[in-house]
Amino acid sequence: MAVEYSAHAKEKLSIRRVSKKEVEKLIGESKQRFVDIEHDAEVAVGPVKGRSLVVIYRKVNADIKVITVFYARKLEKLILSKITRSAWRKTG
C-alpha cells in the first residue's frame, strides 16, 4: 500500500508539524473511523503529540491519498456535529 499526499496535505503537514509517519500510523491504527459522506472520503481520528488529529483520505485502488490533516480542539463536538447532519458515519 502506497500513501500519496495532496499538495494541500503536504502544506498542512508542514504548518502543523505533523510527520508522514504519524499520519500513516494513525490511518493504520485509529480506533475512531468515519466515512465522510459529503466528500466521498474516509476519516481517521486519534491522538498525536497529546492532541486530537483528524486525517481525511481516500482509498484509490490499493493505495491511499491523504487529502488533509488538522488538529481538532473540540473533537467530540466536531464528531457530534458531523454525525448529526449526516456528513460522517461511524465505521470503527
N, C-alpha and C positions, 0 to 999 in steps of 0.2 A: 504494500500500500504506500503510494507516494502522497505527500502532502504538499500542496501548492498554496501560495498566498497571493491574494489580490493586491494590487498596488495600494489600495486603501488599508488593507490589513497590515501590510508592511509598515505603512506610515504610523498606524495606531500602535503597533508593537514598539516602535522606536519612541514615540511620545510617551507611552505608558510604561516603558522599561520592562516589557514582558518578553521572555525568550521564546523562540520557536519550540524549544524542548518543553517548556512549561505548558504551552498550548497543546502540543501533541500528547503530552501525558494526561492533561485534562480531558481531551477528546476520548482517549482510550480508557480512562478510569473513572470518569464522572459518574456519580450516583444519582445526580439530578439531570434528567434529559427531557427535552421537549421537541416537538415538531413545530416549526414556525409556519403556520398555515398561510399567512399573508404573503410570505416571501419564498415559499417553497424551499425551506432550508431546515437544518437541524440546529439544536441549541444544546450546548453542554455548559453546566454551571458547577463551580466548585471553588474551594479556597486556593489561592495562590498568594504567597507572601502575606498571609494573615488577612487578606481581603477577598471579596467575592468576585471572581472573574466570570464573565459571560463570553462564550465563544460561539459565533454564528458561522455555520459552514454548510457546504453542500457535498453530497457524495456524487461523484462523477465516475460512473463505471466502478472500478475497484479503487479509485483514488478519492482524495478529499481536497476540496478547495475551501480555504478559510476566507470568509468574507470580511469579518470584522471581529474585534475583541474590545471589551470595555469592562471597567470595574463598576459594579452596582453598589451604590451607597446604601440603598434600601432594597435589598434583594427580595425579601418576602413581599413587599409592596409591589415591586415590578412584576413578579410572578403572578400574584393575585390579579393585578390589572390585566395582564396579557391573557390569562385563562378566562377571566370574567367576560372579556369582549371577544372571546373565541379566536384570538390571534395565535395563541400557543395551545398545544395539547400535550399533556404529560405522557411520556413514554417509558420512563425508568427512574 
